[in-house]
Amino acid sequence: MKKVLLVTASLIALGAAAPAVAADLAARPYTKAPAMIAAVYDWSGFYVGINGGWGSSHNTWTNTSILGAPVGANAEGSHDSTGGTVGGQVGYRWQSGTFVFGVEAQGNWADFSGSNASLSPFNVGATNRTKIDAFGLFTGQIGYAWNNALLYVKGGAAVTDNKYEGLITGPGTVFDRTTDTRWGGTVGVGLEYGFAPNWSAAIEYDHLFMDSHSNTFTSVFPIAGVTTRTDNIKQDVDLVTVRVNYKFGGPIIAKY
């Protein structure tokens, strides 16, 4: 009986002392959760890149003189000159919020070629051929960014390097030719995606308004150097290219 009373008294004493011991323990410190940090792609900076794709040039020829003598306006017909292209671009962008602004220069080698049989009564038995060897674009850009995705539009100046030839239909012998470098305007739209630090890829469409130029042809067969005819040639170009860019500078910024 004494042992039971002793154990009971001990338990009562421990129960009374427990609140005092708990009061003496230090409170558990509170640690604030770290602030959330979102990684945001930064489109600002200089960039260089390469591009490649496909193009088509629509060319309409109108004959206005033969051997230097005016003949009015005789339609020779139209044709599309199509083919591949490859080139490069360099530019600079700066970002303000979700809007991105930029300037860019692009230069491309091209192999756009096409032809049609002349419809002019003064050029019976001849085929007209157009070839674009190169082109350049000098544009400004404005875009809207969703982190590492960028939708942009562009516009500015365009230049094409052209070769025009007359061929004898059948054997394909070139009998006259001329060349020109013409300036016009361009508008375009693109969608670009940053797929790795400093690297991005895009697909872009551009339309070139190259207007109409008067071109004087000289003979190469059978006698070289004779003025053969003058044609007004109207030209428009459509381009679809895939682009890869490398941007200098940090690709992301921290946003709290």
TACORFEN-V545854 format. One record per helix or strand. SS is the DSSP state (H for helix, E for strand). FROM is the first residue (numbers start at 1). TO is the last residue. Records with the same first field share a line. If there is no record, write none. Layout:
SS->FROM-TO / FROM-TO
//
This chain:
H->2-24 / 121-123
E->38-41 / 45-66 / 69-96 / 99-117 / 126-146 / 149-168 / 173-196 / 199-219 / 227-247 / 252-255
//
